């Protein structure tokens, strides 16, 4: 078959994987043979998390991409994460299992429109969330993640004019806890937008001893209900350290796999979305990645992520600034 044509049509290598092979064993063999590292986001399917060499949130993945010696980085996450790895490691091959694994938040911020937005607010420092395309990063002064956003915002002078994009919910939360008045781009994550406050209230009534954990990409009414607000990694760490034995988790449900691995004796309840047919809230883009696609992308070294060098040179500057500030705060 013509692998390249297959990839161009589908966004992944569309070849059936033999059912009689040890799929996990073959992935490990290919990884070692090709000097590859598999990096998985917390929102991936549990079988991908379990086979990954490294599992983390966006900040941790960026840090790992910056320091790995592997020749090939396989980024099991979404497209902007693979772009970030390529920006930081231009001489390495960066593969993704499925190019269709995009991000609704990144898509909510078109580069041309954001460039006009920045132009309309002269004299502002441009902070952008890591959940953006390389073009948006190239327009930025500093990139932030949900882990380091507060520290980075508060590291800037109190009177500094700031644009924050693209997530309005995270931006509003940062304004509320920092006392800033950042100008916000009107974007959002479709997963965190869908959580049902009413259903979470009902869950809390049924489980009064449970603590509500929420990601700051959630809407403000949900954050008001939360006992703890933090990045995906922060939520995980909180469950490790807390004496509580039951949690209602308002972020993408993939993180619950890691929570259960560390504390199988605790109860983790996924917060439900507005859709009455669902008991948990999954990102369909994250879940596009499968072991079969992971195997094929390693075998054929497709699809590979490329970033134009002119854009990469500009995009790496705000990422490096983020990493420098993160190191200052020990993040």
LUMTI-210079 format. One record per residue (C-alpha): residue number from 1; chain; x negated, y, z negated. Coordinates in Angstrom, 2 decimals, m for minus. Last residue first. Example, Ala and Ser with C-alpha at 12.3 -4.5 7.8 and 13.67 -1.06 7.14 Angstrom:
<rs>
  pos  unit       xx       yy       zz
    2     A   m13.67    m1.06    m7.14
    1     A   m12.30    m4.50    m7.80
</rs>
This chain:
<rs>
  pos  unit       xx       yy       zz
  331     A    m7.43    23.93   m38.78
  330     A   m10.30    25.09   m40.99
  329     A    m9.23    28.74   m40.84
  328     A   m12.36    29.88   m39.03
  327     A   m12.21    26.76   m36.88
  326     A    m8.72    27.74   m35.75
  325     A    m9.98    31.21   m34.83
  324     A   m12.64    29.69   m32.57
  323     A   m10.19    27.20   m31.06
  322     A    m7.72    29.97   m30.26
  321     A   m10.45    32.09   m28.68
  320     A   m11.49    29.08   m26.64
  319     A    m7.92    28.68   m25.40
  318     A    m7.68    32.40   m24.61
  317     A   m10.85    32.22   m22.47
  316     A   m10.16    28.86   m20.80
  315     A    m7.25    30.26   m18.80
  314     A    m9.33    32.90   m17.00
  313     A   m11.98    30.45   m15.78
  312     A    m9.31    27.86   m15.01
  311     A    m7.33    30.27   m12.82
  310     A   m10.35    30.99   m10.62
  309     A   m11.30    27.31   m10.66
  308     A    m7.92    26.13    m9.42
  307     A    m6.68    23.43   m11.79
  306     A    m6.57    19.76   m10.78
  305     A    m4.84    16.89   m12.55
  304     A    m5.33    13.35   m11.26
  303     A    m2.45    11.02   m10.44
  302     A    m4.13     8.58    m9.90
  301     A    m7.26     6.75   m11.04
  300     A    m6.06     3.56    m9.31
  299     A    m6.39     1.16   m12.24
  298     A    m6.13     3.81   m14.95
  297     A    m3.01     5.36   m13.39
  296     A    m1.57     1.89   m12.86
  295     A    m2.00     0.79   m16.47
  294     A    m0.54     4.03   m17.87
  293     A     2.39     3.72   m15.47
  292     A     3.08     0.19   m16.74
  291     A     2.60     1.26   m20.38
  290     A     5.26     3.92   m19.87
  289     A     5.36     7.71   m19.56
  288     A     8.79     9.11   m18.70
  287     A     9.50     9.38   m22.44
  286     A     7.74    12.71   m22.75
  285     A     9.96    14.15   m20.02
  284     A    13.16    12.74   m21.53
  283     A    12.41    14.52   m24.79
  282     A    14.34    12.57   m27.42
  281     A    16.83    13.74   m30.05
  280     A    18.36    11.04   m32.22
  279     A    21.80     9.59   m32.94
  278     A    23.15    10.30   m29.48
  277     A    26.70    10.01   m28.14
  276     A    27.90    13.17   m29.94
  275     A    25.59    15.38   m27.90
  274     A    24.93    18.27   m30.26
  273     A    21.60    16.71   m31.21
  272     A    21.00    14.43   m34.18
  271     A    18.28    14.79   m36.83
  270     A    16.27    11.59   m36.95
  269     A    16.44     9.93   m40.38
  268     A    13.17     8.84   m41.96
  267     A    13.36     6.50   m44.96
  266     A    10.23     5.72   m46.97
  265     A     8.81     2.24   m47.66
  264     A     7.11     2.13   m44.25
  263     A     4.96     5.11   m45.29
  262     A     1.99     5.67   m42.96
  261     A     3.39     3.68   m40.06
  260     A     6.89     5.04   m40.67
  259     A     5.71     8.64   m40.32
  258     A     3.78     7.74   m37.16
  257     A     6.86     6.20   m35.55
  256     A     8.98     9.13   m36.77
  255     A     6.92    11.47   m34.59
  254     A     8.66    10.12   m31.48
  253     A    11.99    11.57   m32.67
  252     A    11.42    15.04   m31.26
  251     A    11.91    17.48   m34.15
  250     A    14.42    17.85   m36.93
  249     A    13.51    15.03   m39.34
  248     A    15.91    14.22   m42.18
  247     A    13.68    12.81   m44.91
  246     A    13.93    10.18   m47.65
  245     A    11.37     9.00   m50.22
  244     A    10.34    12.31   m51.77
  243     A     7.00    12.29   m53.56
  242     A     5.58    14.37   m50.72
  241     A     1.99    13.97   m49.53
  240     A     2.43    11.67   m46.53
  239     A     5.76    13.25   m45.56
  238     A     4.12    16.69   m45.56
  237     A     1.27    15.45   m43.39
  236     A     3.71    14.30   m40.71
  235     A     5.61    17.59   m40.81
  234     A     2.32    19.48   m40.55
  233     A     1.25    17.42   m37.52
  232     A     4.54    18.18   m35.78
  231     A     4.25    21.83   m36.66
  230     A     5.95    23.18   m39.75
  229     A     9.08    24.08   m41.64
  228     A     9.94    22.47   m45.00
  227     A    13.18    22.34   m46.99
  226     A    15.12    23.27   m43.87
  225     A    18.61    24.76   m43.92
  224     A    17.45    28.27   m42.94
  223     A    15.39    26.69   m40.16
  222     A    18.59    25.22   m38.74
  221     A    20.27    28.64   m38.58
  220     A    17.10    30.07   m36.94
  219     A    17.00    27.77   m33.92
  218     A    14.35    25.06   m33.77
  217     A    10.92    25.74   m32.28
  216     A     9.71    26.12   m35.86
  215     A     9.86    22.32   m36.33
  214     A    12.16    21.21   m39.11
  213     A    12.03    18.91   m42.13
  212     A    15.20    18.44   m44.21
  211     A    14.59    16.70   m47.54
  210     A    16.77    13.74   m48.46
  209     A    18.24    13.33   m51.96
  208     A    21.66    14.54   m50.85
  207     A    21.91    11.80   m48.20
  206     A    25.56    11.75   m47.08
  205     A    25.91    15.48   m47.71
  204     A    22.56    16.08   m45.96
  203     A    23.71    14.06   m42.98
  202     A    26.85    16.19   m42.79
  201     A    24.77    19.38   m42.87
  200     A    22.56    17.89   m40.14
  199     A    25.67    17.21   m38.07
  198     A    26.83    20.82   m38.40
  197     A    23.40    22.22   m37.58
  196     A    23.33    20.21   m34.36
  195     A    19.91    20.04   m32.72
  194     A    19.98    20.90   m29.03
  193     A    17.60    23.89   m28.96
  192     A    14.73    21.77   m30.26
  191     A    14.98    19.41   m27.31
  190     A    15.60    22.10   m24.65
  189     A    12.50    24.02   m25.70
  188     A    13.04    27.78   m25.44
  187     A    12.28    30.93   m23.47
  186     A    13.20    34.60   m23.83
  185     A     9.80    36.30   m24.03
  184     A     9.39    38.06   m27.35
  183     A     7.97    41.48   m28.26
  182     A     6.32    41.01   m31.64
  181     A     7.68    42.93   m34.59
  180     A     5.48    41.62   m37.36
  179     A     6.48    40.98   m40.97
  178     A     4.55    37.73   m40.90
  177     A     7.24    35.30   m42.04
  176     A    10.15    36.71   m40.05
  175     A     8.12    37.64   m36.98
  174     A     6.68    34.13   m36.83
  173     A    10.17    32.62   m37.00
  172     A    11.42    34.92   m34.26
  171     A     8.47    33.93   m32.06
  170     A     9.00    30.23   m32.71
  169     A    12.63    30.62   m31.69
  168     A    11.82    32.86   m28.71
  167     A     9.39    30.33   m27.21
  166     A     7.50    31.78   m24.21
  165     A     5.91    33.90   m25.31
  164     A     4.65    36.49   m27.74
  163     A     3.72    40.05   m26.82
  162     A     1.85    41.89   m29.55
  161     A     1.24    45.49   m30.55
  160     A    m1.39    45.61   m33.29
  159     A    m0.41    47.58   m36.38
  158     A    m1.07    44.77   m38.86
  157     A    m4.46    44.01   m37.30
  156     A    m4.72    40.45   m35.93
  155     A    m5.60    37.52   m38.19
  154     A    m1.93    37.32   m39.22
  153     A    m0.90    36.27   m35.72
  152     A    m3.69    33.68   m35.57
  151     A    m2.87    32.25   m38.98
  150     A     0.84    32.04   m38.15
  149     A     0.25    30.39   m34.77
  148     A    m2.20    27.73   m35.98
  147     A    m0.08    24.59   m36.21
  146     A     2.69    25.75   m33.87
  145     A     0.01    26.23   m31.24
  144     A    m1.57    29.46   m30.09
  143     A    m3.21    30.81   m26.93
  142     A    m4.96    34.16   m27.14
  141     A    m5.40    36.98   m24.61
  140     A    m3.01    35.60   m22.03
  139     A    m2.49    35.94   m18.27
  138     A    m4.70    32.91   m17.54
  137     A    m2.65    30.93   m20.06
  136     A     0.42    31.69   m17.98
  135     A    m1.24    30.39   m14.82
  134     A    m2.44    27.25   m16.64
  133     A     1.17    26.43   m17.44
  132     A     2.70    26.89   m20.86
  131     A     3.37    24.92   m24.05
  130     A     0.20    26.31   m25.69
  129     A     2.25    29.22   m26.99
  128     A     1.24    32.58   m25.65
  127     A    m0.18    35.63   m27.36
  126     A    m0.65    38.73   m25.19
  125     A    m2.11    41.75   m26.99
  124     A    m0.01    44.74   m26.02
  123     A    m1.28    48.03   m24.56
  122     A     1.08    47.97   m21.62
  121     A     4.51    46.35   m22.03
  120     A     6.10    46.41   m18.54
  119     A     2.95    44.85   m17.05
  118     A     3.26    41.94   m19.50
  117     A     6.85    41.34   m18.38
  116     A     5.78    41.62   m14.73
  115     A     3.15    38.93   m15.31
  114     A     5.80    36.84   m17.05
  113     A     8.07    37.02   m14.01
  112     A     5.27    35.95   m11.65
  111     A     4.10    33.16   m13.97
  110     A     7.53    31.55   m14.48
  109     A     8.27    31.06   m18.21
  108     A    11.23    28.70   m18.79
  107     A     9.32    25.90   m17.03
  106     A     6.80    25.80   m19.88
  105     A     9.66    25.37   m22.34
  104     A    11.37    22.70   m20.23
  103     A     8.15    20.70   m20.10
  102     A     6.98    18.34   m17.36
  101     A     6.50    14.59   m17.26
  100     A     7.11    14.31   m13.51
   99     A     3.36    13.94   m13.02
   98     A     3.56    10.44   m14.48
   97     A     0.75     8.43   m16.12
   96     A    m1.51    11.49   m16.32
   95     A    m5.19    11.54   m15.39
   94     A    m7.98    14.01   m16.16
   93     A   m11.31    13.37   m14.42
   92     A   m14.08    15.20   m16.20
   91     A   m16.17    18.10   m14.91
   90     A   m13.48    20.68   m15.69
   89     A   m13.25    19.68   m19.37
   88     A   m11.55    22.55   m21.22
   87     A    m9.29    23.54   m18.31
   86     A    m8.74    19.87   m17.49
   85     A    m7.59    19.12   m21.04
   84     A    m5.27    22.13   m20.96
   83     A    m3.86    20.94   m17.64
   82     A    m3.20    17.53   m19.17
   81     A    m1.30    19.18   m22.02
   80     A     0.66    21.34   m19.54
   79     A     1.80    18.21   m17.69
   78     A     3.35    16.27   m20.54
   77     A     2.00    13.58   m22.84
   76     A    m0.17    10.57   m22.20
   75     A    m3.36    12.37   m21.21
   74     A    m5.85     9.93   m19.74
   73     A    m9.28    11.56   m20.00
   72     A   m11.99    10.04   m17.82
   71     A   m15.75    10.35   m18.22
   70     A   m15.59    10.06   m22.01
   69     A   m17.84    12.37   m24.01
   68     A   m14.92    13.94   m25.89
   67     A   m15.39    17.34   m27.54
   66     A   m13.04    19.77   m25.82
   65     A   m10.39    17.16   m25.07
   64     A   m10.27    16.28   m28.77
   63     A    m9.69    19.90   m29.74
   62     A    m6.96    20.32   m27.14
   61     A    m5.29    17.09   m28.27
   60     A    m5.48    18.21   m31.91
   59     A    m3.86    21.55   m31.08
   58     A    m1.09    19.97   m29.01
   57     A    m0.15    17.34   m31.58
   56     A    m2.00    14.09   m32.20
   55     A    m2.73    10.51   m31.28
   54     A    m6.23     9.36   m30.32
   53     A    m7.48     6.13   m28.86
   52     A    m3.98     5.41   m27.59
   51     A    m2.62     1.84   m27.67
   50     A    m0.24     2.37   m30.58
   49     A     0.98     5.77   m29.41
   48     A     1.79     4.24   m26.03
   47     A     3.81     1.43   m27.62
   46     A     5.60     3.96   m29.85
   45     A     6.90     6.02   m26.96
   44     A     5.26     9.43   m26.81
   43     A     6.31    12.36   m28.99
   42     A     3.19    12.29   m31.18
   41     A     1.06    12.98   m28.10
   40     A    m1.28    10.35   m26.74
   39     A    m4.92    10.60   m25.69
   38     A    m6.40     7.62   m23.90
   37     A   m10.16     7.81   m23.47
   36     A   m11.89     6.47   m20.36
   35     A   m15.31     4.97   m19.77
   34     A   m14.09     3.17   m16.62
   33     A   m14.71    m0.39   m17.80
   32     A   m13.68     0.41   m21.37
   31     A   m10.35     1.92   m20.31
   30     A    m9.78    m0.79   m17.74
   29     A   m10.23    m3.50   m20.37
   28     A    m8.00    m1.70   m22.89
   27     A    m5.28    m1.30   m20.27
   26     A    m5.69    m4.96   m19.30
   25     A    m5.28    m6.10   m22.89
   24     A    m2.14    m3.99   m23.31
   23     A    m0.65    m5.45   m20.14
   22     A    m1.56    m9.06   m20.81
   21     A    m0.68   m10.21   m17.32
   20     A     2.17   m12.46   m16.19
   19     A     4.67    m9.71   m15.39
   18     A     2.54    m8.31   m12.59
   17     A     2.76    m4.49   m12.49
   16     A     4.93    m3.14    m9.71
   15     A     3.44    m0.27    m7.74
   14     A     4.77     3.29    m7.74
   13     A     1.61     5.11    m8.76
   12     A     3.06     8.28   m10.25
   11     A     4.60    11.55    m9.07
   10     A     7.00     9.64    m6.81
    9     A     6.37    10.75    m3.26
    8     A     2.83    12.06    m3.60
    7     A     1.88     9.06    m5.73
    6     A     3.08     6.57    m3.13
    5     A     1.28     8.50    m0.39
    4     A    m1.93     8.34    m2.43
    3     A    m1.55     4.65    m3.19
    2     A    m1.06     3.63     0.45
    1     A     0.00     0.00     0.00
</rs>
